[in-house]
Amino acid sequence: MTALRSYVRDLALPATLGEARLAPPSADQACWLFDHVLFGDGRRGGVRRVELETARWKPRVSCSATYRVLFEDGSSEVCALKTYANGKAAELAARRFAHEHAANFAVLPERSLAMWTVMGDRELPGLERILDRRQIARWVEESGCVPARSVRRRRTQVEFLRYKPERRAIACVDLSLRGTEPGLLRFAARFHPPARAARIVAARRAFESVRPNAALRLAFDVPHAGALFEPWLDIEDQAPTDFSHAGEAGELLGSLHALELPEGLEPRRPNDPADARMLFSVDTELLKRFDAWLATRPAFAPTRTTWSHGDVHPDQLARLRTGEGKGAWTLMDLDELAPGDPTADLASWIADRLWEEPWTTFDEAGRTLLEGYGVLPCERTRLEVTSADALVARAAAAIRRLQSGAIEAAHLAFDSIEREFQTGRRR
């Protein structure tokens, strides 16, 4: 399991829409805020410095960021800071949550911002107890995965791997067991807002009923905490820019889309490309190109619905290093698994390739993937348009995460769209 990709950030992007106040504070500013506000009690000797790790900008609404906070005692932890465009900060300050979680959550209404530790995330209630070794042991023992009172509380270790404020967190949980072989047990713990976690659990249980030999399985969940626990897989990670296993990806997606789809599952709502328009407003020429693409984009009737991974990227495939199925490839990160359009899974891979390698053609980007997949689930034109949609989504995502060079990269993406997909430009 890998950490999120790191990017150089352009904190001036919000200012292009007159939203300079929404930009994440600089490292020096954030250091002062964390030291004097969130950690103003002087714990761990005070804050020594901070490093910006992630950013997510929603124009006219908010901008959230995570910082690695390094303390004078040598320890560190990831914390979140969110700025608001409206009166949300004042509303949060008046809520009981802010007072009950003062050690991990702080609000500055006059600066329209809030900040919190991972355990103070108000949308991810399971994180409040993630460092409580007794609680973790209780969850595991009550699940039936291990005998009662078999977990050595003091030897429980938790390491955070990923954190997206108010949306998702992933941790590695190591347990030491009494009287069992092997004496160690490792889980990947995933945390979501409880309502979303319930939908994920329903989809995964249904998936496992038709694919009982899936390598990545759900061990147990804690509904009120929005927590899902999976047995840890020993895998060979793949780089997000490595497309050498495209054939294997095609085979896995073909097998996934062919599985029986149980009734009653909530389908994934397709993204509306028009939702990205505000982000492209950061550059006048970019907005013109987006509007021109949207005006010529053909509409399609709904296609057949199958199981759909929903988040296909090169690093979402991994090869098992040990255990049953050693050497086999498997799809990772099943949080978006749901009934959906199979074309979107194929388009996601193709768009990734075009985003990373703008000089690549559609045929080059998809050839090996589609050879591994087999018979296309739709006509070629639909796959082209869906791939263009996915490429536009990547351009918008680069701006949303305040990636340095995002505007230039977005223009390259539209170069590819006009060359490869847009009506009248291809063939």
N, C-alpha and C positions, 0 to 999 in steps of 0.2 A: 504494500500500500504506500502510495507516494503523497508527498505534500503538494499543496497548490503551486502552480507555476508562479514564479516571481517576475515582476515587470518593473521597468522604470516608469514612474508616474509623472504626469503633467498636471500639476495642481492648478494651472491657470485655465484649464478647459472650462470650468463652470463660469468663469468671468466672461467668456465669449457670449453667453446668454444673459449677462447682467446678474449672475448669481455668485459673485466672488465670495459672499458670506457663507455659501454652502461648501466651499472647498475645504478639504480636510486641513487642519492646522499643520504647519511645518513641524519638523522633528523638535526644534527648540520650543516652539509654542506648546506642542503636545506634552513635552517633558515638564514644563511648568504646570500645566493643567493637571496632569496625573499626580505630580508631586505635591501640589498644594490643595487639590480638591479631592480626588478619589483616594489618594494615599496620604492625605494630610495629617494622619495620626502618627506619621513617622515610622510606620512598620517597616521592617527590613532595612532600617537605616536610611530610608529615603530613596528617591528615584535618581539614578545616575544619568541615564540617557534613554531615548526611545528610538525605535526604527519603524517606519511605515511599512506595512506588509501588504495590505489589500485595500481596495477602495471600490465603492459602488455608488454611482451617482444616479439619482432619479430627478431629472429636471422638474422644477416647480414644486418638488416635494421634500427631498432630503438627500443627504450623502452620508453613507456609513463607511467607516474605515477601521481597520485593525492595526494595532501597533504592538511590537515586541517591547515590553517595558523591562528594562534592566535595572536592578536595584544595587545599592551600595554593598549589600552583603554577598553579591555574586550570583544571586538567583535571578530568575526572569519568568515572566508569564505574558500571555497574549491578552490584551484588553481591547475593548471597542470604544469608539467615539463616534457619535452621530450628530450631525447638524440638521436643523429643520428650517423650512422656508415659511412655516406658518406658526401658529401658537401651540404646537404640539408639546414643546418643552415645558411650557407653563402648565399644560394639562397633566403631564407626567409628574411634575413637582407636587401637584395637589393630590395625587393618588396615594393610597395607602402603601402600595408596593414600594415606592421610593423611601418611605420611612422605615418599613419593616426590613429592607435590604440595604440600609445605609452603608454597611461595611463593603458592599460590592456594587453599589449603584449610586450615582450622583447626577444631579441636574443643575444646570445654570440657566434658568429661564431668561435672564437678561442677555445671555449670549446665544440663546436658542440652540443649546446643545445638551446632550446627555452622554455620560460615559459609564462603563461598567466592566467588571471582570467577567470572565467566562461564567462563573457561578452566579452572576447577577443578571443573566440574560432573561428578560421577562417572558419571552416567547418559547424558550426551551427550558421548561421547569425541571427536566431530568438533570440538568447540569448543576443545579444547586446542591445535589448530593453526590456528584461524581467523585469527589475526593474524600468522601466519607467511607472508609474501608468497611465499616460494619454494615452500612447500607448496601454496598456492592455485594458483599458476601451474602447478605440476606436475600437479595434479588436472585442470585445464582442458585442458592440452596432451595428457595421456594419454587424455582422453575422446575425442579426435579432433575436438573442436569448432573447434580452431584448429591451425595448423601447429606442429610442434615448435619450441621455443625462440623463439616469436613474442611471448610475453608479456613486457613490460617489468616486471621484478620490482619495481623501486623505485617505480613509479608505481601499483602496485596499491593500491586503497583499499577498506576494509571499514567499513560502518556498521551497527551493530546496530539493528534496528527493534522486535523483540519478544523477550521472554525469559520463559518460564515454567519455573522451576527444576525440573530433573530430568524435564521433559516435552517442551519444544520451544523452539527459538530460530529466529529469522528474521533474515537479514542481507542488505544490499545490497552486492554485490561489483562494483566498477568496475575494468576492465582496460584497459590501453593496449597496443596491438598494433603490432608492427613489420611493415612491408611489406604491409599489407592495407588494404582500404577496406570499411567505415569503420574508422578506426584505434582506435575505442573500442568496448568490449563490456561490457554490464551484465547481471548475473544476480541473481535472487533465490535465496539459498541457505537451505535449510531443514534443520534439524538435529533428529533424533529419536533415541531409543534404537535401536540397530541392528536389533533384532528387529522393532520396530514399523516402522522405515523400510523393511525388506524387504517387509512386507505392503503398505505404501503403494505401493511401486514396482510390485509385482505387479498391484495393482488398476489403477494408472494406465497401465501398459503394455497391459493388457487393454482398458481404456477407449479408449485411442488406436487400438487395432486396429479398433474399430467406429466410432470418431469421429475419423478421420485429419485432419480439418480443424479440430479444437478449437483455440481461440485460446490457451488455457493448456496448454502442453505441457512434458513432462519432457525437459530437455536431456541430462542424464546423472546418475548417482548414484555415490557412493563407499561401497560396502557396509560396510566395516569401521568407517567413521566415522559411519554413519547420516546421511549428507549427501545431499541432493537439490538439484540446480541447475535452475532454470527460466529461460528468457529473460525479461528484464524487460519488462513490458507498460506502455505509456504509457496510463494510464487516468484517468477521472474518478471519484474516490472518492465513495461515497455515505455519508451519515450513518447511524448505527445506529438513529436515530429517524425516518428519512424513509421513509414507505411509499408515496410517490407513484408508484413504478415497480412496483406490485403486479402489474399486467397483464403486464409484461415478465417478472417473476419467474415467473408462472404459465406463460407460454409456454415459458420455458427449462426449467422442471421437467417440463412435459409432454413436451418433446423428449427430455430425459434419461431419463425413465421408459419411453419407447417404444423405446429403443435395445436391440439384441440383447445379451443377457447371456451371456457365455461361461461354460462350465462350469469347475469346479475352484477358483473363488475362495472365499476365506474370508468367510462372511457376517458382518455386524455383529451383535453381540449386543445385543438391545434392553435398554434400561435398566429396572430394576425400581423402580417408584415407592416401594416400601417402604424402599428404601435411604436415603431422605431423612429417615426418622423421627427419628433421633438429632438432626439439625439443628433440627427443629421443636420439640424438647424445651426449647429456650431460653425458650419462653413456654407456660404451661399451657393457655391458651385456644387458642393456635395449634395445639398438639398435639391437642387435642380435635377441632378442625375438620379436621385432617389425617386422624385416625383415622375420623371420620364419613364423610369423602369416600372413603377407602379401602374402608370397609365397604359402601358403596353403588355402588362402581365396577363396572360389568359387565365380564365377561371375554369375550374374543373368540378364536375359533380363528385360527391363523396365516393371514395373507392371502397373496396372490401376492407374489413377490419380484421386484424390478426393480433396476436401477441406482438408488442413492440417494445424494444429496449428503451427508447426515448432519449438516450444520451450517449450515442455511439461516437467514440473517439479512439485513436490508436492506443492510448494508455488505459482504455477501459477493457482491453483484452489482456489476458495474462496466461502464462504457461505454468502448470503445476510442477514444482520441483521435487516434491516428495509425496508419499502416501498413495492411496488408490487413485489410479488415473494419471500417474506420474508422466510428465511430458505432454499431456493433453492441454489444449487451449480451452479457456472458459471466459465467459462474459462477466465482468465485474460491475459493481455499483448498480444495483437493481432498484434504486429509489424511484426511478421514473417508469419502471415496468408496468405496463397497462395495456388494455385494448387500444389500438391506434392504427395509423396508416403505415404499412410496412415500407412504403416508398421513402418515408422520412428517415428511417434508419440508414438506408443506402445513401440517401442524399447527404446525411450528416458526415459520413466518411469522405465522400467526394468533395464536399465543401471544405472540410479540413485541409485536404490536399491542395485545393486551389488557393486557400488562404495562406498556407505556408509556402507554396510554390506558385506564385502568380503567373509564371510563364507556362505553366502546365495547361494542356487542353483538357476538355471534359472527357474525351476518349481515353487519354492517358491516365487521368485521375481515377477513372472507374473501371478500366478494362480488367485488371486482375481481380478486383473485388467482385465484379459481376460474373466472371468466369467461375469463381468459387461458389457464387450464389446459385447459379442455374437459371431457370426461366424467370424473366422479369415479372414482378407482380402488377405491372402497369405498362402502358405505352411509353415509349422513349421520351416523348415530349413532356409527359407529366413528370418523369424523373428529372429532366432538365430544369423545369420550372421549380420543382421542389428543391433541387440543388441550389438554384439561384436564391430562393427564399432563405435557405440555410446560410449561404454566403453573406447575404445582407444581414442576417442575424449576427454573424461573427463580426462584421464591420461595426454594427451598433454596440456589440458587447465590448469592443476595444475602447470605444468612446465612453461607455458606461463605467468601465473600470479605470478611466483616466490614464490610459496607456500612452506613454510618450510615443509620438509618431502615429497616433491613431487615425488622424485625418488623412495623412498620406497613404496609410495602409488601406483605408476605406476607399480611396480613389483607385487604388490598384484592384480592389475587389470589384468595383464597378467597371473597370477596364475589362476584367474577365467576363463579367456578365454581358457587357455589350458585344464582346468578341464571340462568346460561346453560346449565349442563350437568347439575347433579345431579338424580338421579331424583326426579320429583314436583315439582320447583321450576320447570320450564320448560314453556311452552305453556299 
